[in-house]
Amino acid sequence: MDFNRRAFIGTAAALGATLAAPHVRADGHGRPRVVVVGGGAGGATAARYIAKDSEGAIDVTLIEPTRKYYTCFFSNLALGGFWDMEDLAHSYGKLAADNGINVLHDWAVGVDRDAKTVSTAGGHVLPYDKLVLSPGIDFVEGAVPGWDVSAQNAMPHAYKAGSQTELLKAQVLAMPEGGVFAMVAPPNPYRCPPGPYERVSMVAHMLREVNPTAKILIADPKETFSKQGLFEQGWGLAYPGMIERVGPDFGGENVEVDPAAMTVSIDGDVQQVDVCNVIPAMQAGKIAHDAGVTDGRWAPVRGTDLASRMDEDVYVLGDAAAQGDMPKSGYSANSQAKVVANAVRGALTDARVFPARYSNTCWSLIDDENGVKVGATYEGTEEKIAKVDGFVSQTDETPQTRAETFRESLGWYAAITADMFGATS
Amino acid sequence: MRAALLATLLALPATAGGAEGGDPVAAILAIEGDAAYGAYLGAECTGCHREGAEDIPAIDWMTGEDIVFALESYRSGAREHQVMNMIAARLGDEEIAALAAYLGAAD
C-alpha cells in the first residue's frame, strides 16, 4: 500500500524530468531499474545520487526496513549525554519527494541473481538491472562464548544505533556507586575502528559526572587500535585511574560472558560487572550472504567500482564490502556510494564514467571540546581500494585545535546526513 | 560573512606550487574546466560542505576564481588544514579547473 503510493509519487516526479533525461540503454522494459538494499550511509547516498544525477532516467527503489533511521555515527555522543537520540534520527521522505526514489520500508530477504530479482518479507518481487547492496554488518554467531543476540538486553552491543543505544545509556546511569562497566571489544575488521574507544571516552565522561568512582574495563583481542596514542593520552588526562584495558598479552582475546550472572571471564579470571557492552566479531549483513556474493565473512569487490567479484550486476559497498584499505565507516560508505552511482549510471545510460577516487575522515570525541580525527584518500585499482595519503591528529595539539576539530565534526554530521537523505535547509 | 571570508582568501599570498613555475592560479584559470568531471569530483565536497554553514565553511557562494585560489592555496600548503591539504594534494590543474567550472557560483 505504502509502496504503491510512493512508487506513484516517484513515477510522477520522474515524468517531469523525461524531456531532459539522458539517453537510456533500455532492455525492452522501459526505464532501467536499480534496486538498493539498505538505507544507511552507503545505500541512501547511492540511491540519491543515481536518481538525482540520472534526472529520472533510472528507476530507483530503496529497500530499508526502518522508517526512522538512527545513524550509528555520533550515537556515542548520545551515550555520553552530549546529544539526544532524536538528534540522530532521519527519515526518507525527501528521497521520495525530491528525487523520485521508490522508498520501500520492508526487509529484503532474498536475491535471485539469475532472474535478477529481489524478494522482500512483505511479498514484493522487484526486478533489477543493477543491484546495490549496502546492508551493513551482522554479528558472527558464537564469537563471544556465552553471548548471542538473545542476550542483547542483558549485555547490549549498541553497535546498531537506536533502542540498543538507549538501553546501554540507561544501564550506565543505573550503575551502583563505584560499579564496573565492562566492554568486550571486537577483533578486526569491524565497523568504525575508533568507535569502541570513543564509546569508552563517552561512558567515562558520563560516569565522571554521575559516578566518579566507577571503573571501566576493556577486554580487547587486538594488539593495537585506532588513534590509540590519542585515546590513551586523553583518558589519562580526562579520566585518570578510571579505565583499564586488557590486551591479548594478558588474555584479552580469551573472553567468556555469562549474561544471567553478569560476569565476564578474562583468561579464566571471572569478574562480576554491572554493565557489559559486548561488541562481537562482525560480518557482512545477512542479505549479502543470501545473495551468494560473500567469500567468508565479507563481500569481495573490485577497487575500481565496487562491483562484486561474483556478479557484474551487483555492487556491494560500505561495511559489508571487502574492498581493501578503507576503514568501515559512514564517511567511507558515502564516498564509495558516489563511485558506485557513477558506475551504475555509466552502465545504464550514456553518462560519462570517471576514475574512482575515495576519501575518508573519522572524527572522535574524547572529552568536552576535545575532538581528534584520522583521514586518508584512496584510489581504485583492479586489486583493491588502495590508500594514497593520510593524516592523524597529534597528541600535542592545543585545546583550541581540539575544539575546532570537534566543531568540524558537527559540521560534517550535518553535511553527510543532508548528502544521504536530502538537504533539510 | 561572505565578504569577510572572501577578504581572508584574497589576502593570502599566491605562492608558487605549479609544476611549470609562474603563477599557478593564473595557469589553472587559463584552463577551460570540464564541468561534468567537476560534478563528479564535487560530490566529494558535499559530504562535508553544506549551504549556509560556518563550522565547515559553506562553499556555494564562491566564484570559480575563489575555488581555484582556495584549492591551489591548500595544495601548495599556503593555507593549512589537515583534511583540505590532503584532498587538494591529489588534485591536478585539470581537476581544480573542473571543480571551478562546476562549483563556481557567480561566474
Interface residues (C-beta under 8 A of the other chain):
Chain A: Y49 D53 Y331 N334 S335 K338 N342 R352 F354 R357 S359 T361 K373 G375 A376 T377 V388 D389 G390 F391 S393 R407 E408 L410 G411 W412 A414 A415 I416 A418 D419 A423 S425
Chain B: A36 Y37 A39 Y40 L41 A43 E44 T46 G47 C48 H49 R50 E51 G52 A53 E54 D55 I56 Q82 V83 N85 M86 I87 A89 R90
